């Protein structure tokens, strides 16, 4: 009855335990507290969830937001219920442990009884040598003699000494077991055959022989299965070693291929630098020649000045007039400096060759495998196809970088990034070679203490940057221009590719593998792999727009290509009057900030990006912390007609 009551109460206890489980740690409540929306959590779990928040506190279960940090009070009623549930569970566990101990004691008693000697039932002193199953008694050698000598005991069944003869008798009919029922798996007496007449019963000796035969057969099968498992394990080990050897050979081959690719890229780099160096040398030689000519001209003028000054000191009127007449006839020409410029077409061609090379490598590395089925049919035997295409531009495509639209009816010029590079020789434009297939790289720490120290260092680093004013951040200023090749067909670029807006009609841009086709987005031309960088964006109208950063490998097609809706982008989004932070398709609602200029501070090594409201002083909007694994591009989304974003050009 107690077992039945316990079984009926188990479902209710399970349901109660599910209701008393914290949705954060998925364990029974530990010092539960209640938030204003009515949900309950462990005190430690909720404190850990809100540890780094300064505003925007929300319920982890229903996402309800609170104006400030709620005052957490212990739910005493819920605490008592949890304690009672734990007490019931502890009682059941004790009962199970007691039952297990009782079973162990019974097994030990049976083992001790089997080891003890069997005494003779006649003299109760000597040790029995055999048991008579007919007499149901055990006898020593002396009292067993009548069974061997008298014909009256000839039909009695003798066996080795048995401790408990009652185990060989039917408890219902008090007769010896003579048969075995296979259907029920139990021994029965001759009278039990009436109730087992529909079953297959056989004598005990035959049943024992059948069981021994079945167990021997099963033992043989298990032996065969064990041998098969051993062979399978050896086969797996062999295959594993072969796979490792194959991977090592392929790795060496691929390393050689990449070394060759790097050598080709370095050769191309040297060729381009040689062109620029020769052009620089040519122009400098001309400037040196003009400088020499101007020096001679200056010396001639200085000599004439000296003669005139000498003539003015002459007191003899005749000599003075002769010298004056000769000096007046001497004429000098104005210094003329011819226009000497570098061959911009030559420099642009060299720069465009580098851009085309970058696009080929970026497109090849980031292209999904399913889009290149021809590579599976045509295996590489010699040099990779990219190597042959390194020295030629992509046919039928416009060069990347800022370009003029066809509506302006002016020749295309790609001078802005080149001019920026010339003005900033220390600034680099790294190439993004796509994202690694694994997660974030290992930091080399295997214990909790170094990780906690790294997290504390990052937090201190962020705090130090948040304490800086705008003038201090401008030392990290980066002038951003927009990449025409990434702009969606409804994104209109203007003001030398520093201003973006939404066009009412599609602009019919040429196809490019880096162009967005689903969302009206555009990326910055510059990318950042290391260092600290700061740029500002002015919001002329911010009904529907977003400002953020992304990897160059982010999708360009489909819903996942929208900023913040994937693991490759981070952004702040204005959706009418609502402001939210997005990353990996997770939204974080933010308090409304009235700002017309947004500052973005990116720290590549530190692994964080901070969005600031720029005004009389800088105000934090939101910060993301992660481990960046690729080069990062400034990214923008404009949706509603009239929305305009402008990149602020700052002096570095």
Phi, psi and omega in degrees: 000318179296322178295320179295318179296319179295319180295322180288335181273345182299316178299319181294321177296320179296318179295319179296320179296323177295322179290333183263025181257134177287132182285355179265307182263353178059033175233169178301148182303139174236107186054063185293145175233157184245132176268165185303333181282353176104353181274153184245144179214161172294144181300314181295322180296315182291321178297320179292324180292322182265011189298315187261008180271138173253339178202174178070041179289137182217161179283128180295344184262310183254357178066018176291133183264153180237149183297319178224184179288118183293150174280120184269126179238143183291135178270096186293323180297315180295326177298316181295321179297318179296319179296319178295319179297319178293327177294318177297316180296322178293324177295317178297322180294322178294320178297317178297321179294322179295318179297320179295321179294321178297317179297320179296321179295320178297318179297320179295321179296318179297319180295319179295320180295322180292329180281338182286147179288153178266129180270156177290133181283349180270307181264344179058022180232305183287159179279133182289144178255334178209161178240133177266116180284345177277314178281345183057045180211157179253142185229149173278182183296324182290314183278351176274351184301318178303327180292334179269331187261324185274133177295342182293334182258015185296325184272001180288142183266117180256149180209168176304160184304135180243132181289304185246101180290340182292338178290341179266005182246148178288126181292338182273318185250357179056040178236156180295147173290129180237343184227166178229124179269117182288323182297317183263350178064041182218157176275142182226161176265181182292329179286334179288347180298333180297320179277349179243029184292337176273355181266166177265103180249142180224156178302157185299318181296317179294318179298322178295317179297317178298318181294319178297318178297319180294319180293322177296321177296317179295322178298321177296317179298317179296323177296317178296319179295322178297319178295319178297318179297320178297316178296320179296319178297318177297321179295320179296317178298320178296315179297322180297315179295321177296319179297320179296318178296317179298316179298321179296316178297314180297323180297318178296318178297315180294324178297319177295320179297315181292325175297321178293318178298315179298321179297318178296319179294319178296321177297318178296320178298316179296322178297315181295316179296326179295320178297314181295319181295318179295321178294320177297318180296319179298313181293319180295323177297320177296317178297321177298318179296315180294323179297321178295317179297317180295326177295318177297319179297320179295319178297320178297317180294319180296322177297318179295321177298318180296321179295320180293317178297323178294320180295326181291345178268358181284129181266337179285122185295322183292311180297321180298317182293322178298314180294322181295320179296318180294319181291327179291331178285336179291132182238148176232147179260154177295146177295127182243127178248111180292157179283117179239119181230154174288149180289097183296327178296319179296315180294318180296321179297317178295316179295320180294328176297319177295320179296316180298320178298317178298317181296320179298313181295315181297316181295319181292319183288320185271354182288129178298151183294327183291344179272359181234063181291340183292337180291330178289330182276334183240087181292148180283132177246332180238232183285150178293150181298336180293328185296323180288337183264003184294329186262009179227147180286166178285122183289142174076014181231147176287150177295146180289174181097177180299132179221157177276147177283164182292339182290337182285340177056042176230156180297144182291136178228137176238060186262338189296307180297325179294319179294322179296322179292323179292322179289333182236080184296337181277350182278136183244150177242086184290156179263132177270122180261030175086174185266145173290156184283343181263185181283204180295147180294153181289141179271356177086004179256137182241357180244166182288328184297311178299323179295317179296321178295319178296318179297320178295320178297318178297318179297318178295322179296317178297317180299321180295322178287326179292338179276351180282149174270178186297323181297324179288327179287336183293345176292343176257016187297141177230125177278116186259136169240158185270143180271112182300325184290348178257351187290135174294157184295348178252008178261118181263125180256140181208182180051057178055043174061039174239002183225136181229146177208177182259126178274144180287335180234151177301143184266354176055051174293152176294153180294140175212139183297339181266001185279138175287134181243350183250314182249147181281081185231165178206148179253160174286154180288327182273151174227156188230128179249332181210163177093185180245134184221145183221132174217162184233146180232130179264132180257106177279328174206129191232045178294308182220099180199170180209147178232132182191199177224160180202165172282154176291341180273005180298146181301149176252354183231152174085169181299331181289352180276358180282143183302133177084350182265016180211174182277002184253011184212153179222135184204162168249130188238135172255116178241091189062241180265003183262134178243134181211156175256138184232136169199134177056037178064026176244127184259140175234111181292139183237153176294149183293134180237124179270097181215140177257356179222130182245131175257139180240121179246117182247126175242104187292309181291323179290339177075043176208156174226134185240134176252127186237145171270118185267121177211218174299328172220162182275132178240133180289129173263307179192157177224143175248138175237127180198183176249106183287135182244355180222172172293145187248141179243140168298139185226146184218147177228126175233134188237303188279151178295132182100344178288128183227129174240135181234135177275125181280126177269118187244147176284136180262000000 
